[in-house]
Amino acid sequence: MSLASASAQTAETEAEDLSAAIEQAKNYCEAIADQAKDARIAWQMRALFDVEHQMKAKITELDAKIAELRSWVQRRDEILQRAEGHVVDIYANMRPDAAALQLTSLDDETAVSILLQMKARKASSVLAELSSERAAYLTDMMAELTARKASKLNMGVSQ
């Protein structure tokens, strides 16, 4: 046998082996096509369920935040209602030092209610007469209630 014929026979054998390998791969792909399709669908369903679970968790979290905001708004409204107009007018017409003395004996929420309903200039005069700790505490409460109210308005949450 010559070298050329041996080389041709080897090439022919390799071509047959390659064709057989391609045929086996094709048969394998056809055999598992349905299983692969089912696995892909199952994976997609799991992904959808995971996303749905995450959305439900976010909705629950948002509902909790809305409830918290509503409770803060309700608390603020209750505080503001504690001191109706005429009570605020009485404190507003007092000298700042006298009003400060009276506010020290009131509970925090009533004092904040009165201060929030006073004009800013008068409320600042009264706060200036209070002890620095009491003034800081009442100012913090007023700022917190005002910030919660602004946050509620910005989010469009209705009562």
Buried (B, 14 or more C-beta within 10 A) or exposed (E): EEEEEEEEEEEEEEEEEEEEEEEEEEEEEEEEEEEEEEEEEEEEEEEEEEEEEEEEEEEEEEEEEBEEBBEBBEBBEEBBEBBEEEBBEEBBEBEBEEBBBBBEEBEEBBBBBBBBBBEEEBBBBBBEBBEEEBBEBBBEBBEBBEEBBEBBEEEEBEE
